[in-house]
């Protein structure tokens, strides 16, 4: 867990207040395993707070961030949550490269996603803005591993225990902004 200075918090690109931001990747085995846990964490959030999911967008980490355009496009289309599991499975288990246009096109077809609509949305201003936002957050917080969690713009955390214990730490930081003893 890393504390972010007050000066850096003021300049944070994160737009959401009172939030836990998860930085993940479709190519991350641990992110895929934690899907159920992250949903349970979201259900435990106190009123007025929220979980924001962003794909890592750091160009220096091209392996993990290669699928950021897929995430951004599906998000803008309102389909990301519905197809997240399929994207994990295709990339991690089936070893498809969904950053390759031909393999992506086949995956879209196999999942019943209109390829023309996808292509059109992928070029939209909304997708460009989401990509820029994910990149800004990933770079500003120097995220180089997934999953990573940013709590209230102030704490960068990576899982260091079972998820139940880890999620309690995240929730505690969200509530009172003070670190828990290990």
Secondary structure, 3 states (H helix, E strand, C coil): CEECCHHHHHCCCCCCCCEEEEEECCCCHHHHHCHHHHHHHHHCCCCCCEEEEEECCCHHHHHHHCCHHHHHHHHHHCCHHHHHHHHHHHHHHCCCCCCCHHHHHHHHHHCCCCHHHHHHHHCCHHHHHHHHHHHHHHHHCCCCCCCEEEECCCEEEECCCCHHHHHHHHHHHHHHCCCCCC
